[in-house]
Amino acid sequence: MPSHKPKGSKSRGGVAKPKVGKLVSKAVEAAAKKPKKRIPAPPVTRNNDLPEFVLKIKRKPSYKKGPFDRKVNALKKLSDEGKLFKQANPVARDPELTKAYRQRVREAIFKKYWPPDGKATEEGKAMANKLLARLGRLDTDHVWDPQLGGPDTVDNLRLLDSHTNQDLGNEFWQQIGNLPDGTPIRIEVIP
């Protein structure tokens, strides 16, 4: 004999399914759009039992030569010292560290060229504005990339143009992303 209970009453104990209000549906939508916080992987160390991987780096025409050379030379030196390896991802990074570094650079610009005591010259103000505009085009870069085993410390930070920094980081990941964690890495610069 068919039941005359309303649909869904069996699993809800006879209570009708509640209607989702606008506030609840907006909250659900917002939660779905919110980026998930990446939990850092436990750090690993260089595993010399794994075969060494050669990370090939070539300067693209879009890279600024001086900053690119400084970055690559520092990595080449670390490579020659046997310090580079693939770190487990996601790498633990403190965003406040890079934010504070940028703030200190900003404060140093103001201190030198636009002091608060009212003695700033028009030339000083112009230079401060020029340097602050340039700072806006720079990233706070880890000289020794954390994905290559580098520390997330202030003494490992420098400013690097955004394009070179982000593109190189992506290039590195494209080459090493599938390697086992701890794989030794050697840098080879392709002319």
Secondary structure in CASP SS format (residue, H / E / C, confidence):
PFRMAT SS
TARGET T0000
AUTHOR 0000-0000-0000
METHOD secondary structure of the structure
MODEL  1
M C 1.00
P C 1.00
S C 1.00
H C 1.00
K C 1.00
P C 1.00
K C 1.00
G C 1.00
S H 1.00
K H 1.00
S H 1.00
R H 1.00
G C 1.00
G C 1.00
V C 1.00
A C 1.00
K C 1.00
P C 1.00
K C 1.00
V C 1.00
G C 1.00
K H 1.00
L H 1.00
V H 1.00
S H 1.00
K H 1.00
A H 1.00
V H 1.00
E H 1.00
A H 1.00
A H 1.00
A H 1.00
K H 1.00
K C 1.00
P C 1.00
K C 1.00
K C 1.00
R C 1.00
I C 1.00
P C 1.00
A C 1.00
P C 1.00
P C 1.00
V C 1.00
T C 1.00
R C 1.00
N C 1.00
N C 1.00
D C 1.00
L C 1.00
P C 1.00
E C 1.00
F E 1.00
V E 1.00
L E 1.00
K E 1.00
I E 1.00
K E 1.00
R C 1.00
K C 1.00
P C 1.00
S C 1.00
Y C 1.00
K C 1.00
K H 1.00
G H 1.00
P H 1.00
F H 1.00
D H 1.00
R H 1.00
K H 1.00
V H 1.00
N H 1.00
A H 1.00
L H 1.00
K H 1.00
K H 1.00
L H 1.00
S H 1.00
D H 1.00
E C 1.00
G C 1.00
K C 1.00
L C 1.00
F E 1.00
K C 1.00
Q C 1.00
A C 1.00
N C 1.00
P C 1.00
V C 1.00
A C 1.00
R C 1.00
D C 1.00
P H 1.00
E H 1.00
L H 1.00
T H 1.00
K H 1.00
A H 1.00
Y H 1.00
R H 1.00
Q H 1.00
R H 1.00
V H 1.00
R H 1.00
E H 1.00
A H 1.00
I H 1.00
F H 1.00
K H 1.00
K H 1.00
Y H 1.00
W C 1.00
P C 1.00
P C 1.00
D C 1.00
G C 1.00
K C 1.00
A C 1.00
T C 1.00
E H 1.00
E H 1.00
G H 1.00
K H 1.00
A H 1.00
M H 1.00
A H 1.00
N H 1.00
K H 1.00
L H 1.00
L H 1.00
A H 1.00
R H 1.00
L H 1.00
G C 1.00
R C 1.00
L E 1.00
D E 1.00
T E 1.00
D E 1.00
H E 1.00
V C 1.00
W C 1.00
D C 1.00
P H 1.00
Q H 1.00
L H 1.00
G C 1.00
G C 1.00
P C 1.00
D C 1.00
T C 1.00
V H 1.00
D H 1.00
N H 1.00
L E 1.00
R E 1.00
L E 1.00
L E 1.00
D E 1.00
S H 1.00
H H 1.00
T H 1.00
N H 1.00
Q H 1.00
D H 1.00
L H 1.00
G H 1.00
N H 1.00
E H 1.00
F H 1.00
W H 1.00
Q H 1.00
Q H 1.00
I H 1.00
G C 1.00
N C 1.00
L C 1.00
P C 1.00
D C 1.00
G C 1.00
T C 1.00
P E 1.00
I E 1.00
R E 1.00
I E 1.00
E E 1.00
V E 1.00
I E 1.00
P C 1.00
END
